[in-house]
Amino acid sequence: MPERIELNCRGMKCPRPIIEIAKAARRSSSGTELLVASDDLAFESDVKAWCETTKATLVALERDGAAVVATIRLA
């Protein structure tokens, strides 16, 4: 089972959630899953673009109240 890291980025505004994802990715190995919650309005489009740029897999995007929760598998 891959390592799973949860990041609570609620209350952080762009570009901070993506910065937190990038920092966690640098500390993690390939195959690690990041579970990231953010209520920033730009988060959904930003996380899609970050995954495309880094070749990470966006496994899921789900709504959790006012937040969007992204599940990312690192390349």
N, C-alpha and C positions, 0 to 999 in steps of 0.2 A: 504494500500500500504506500503511495507517495506521501511525502511530508506535506502537511497542510498548514498554512499560515493565515491567520485572520487579521485583517487590518480594518479598524474602525476609523474611517475618514469623514464621518458625519461632522458637519460644522466647518469643514475646511473648504476654502474656495479655490478655484482654478488659479494656478496649476498645482497646488499642494497635493491633492490626491494622487496625481500621476508621479510627482516627486517621491511620495511615500512608496508607491508601487516599484519605482525604479530602484530605490534604496533596498527594499526587501529582495528584489530580483538579484541585485549584485551580491547579496549575502547568501543566496540560495543556489541549489544545484538544479540541473535540468530535470524536468519531471515534477518539480515541486508545484503544488497548487496554491494559489493565492485567492483567498475569499475576501473581497473588498467591498465594504459598504460606504456609500457616499450619497449625500443629499445635494451636492453641487449640480446646478442645472446643466453644465457642460460635460458632466462626468461620462455619460453614456457615449457620446461621440468621441470624447478624448480617449477613453479606454479602448474603444475599437481601433482608433488610429495608432495608439501605443502598441497594441498587439500586432497589428499589421507591420509596423516598423521594426519590431523586435523579433518577429516570427513566433511569438507566443500564441497559444491557442485560446481563444475566448470560448470557454466551454458553455457558459450560461450567463444570461443577464436577466435578473428577476426584480420585480418591484417588491419592496418591503415597507409599506406605508409611504412615507415621503422620500424614502431612500431607494437607490438602485444598488443591488448586490451583484457584483461581477465575480465569476469563477474563472480564473486564468490558470492555464498550465504552461509553465515556463519551458522554452525550447532548450 
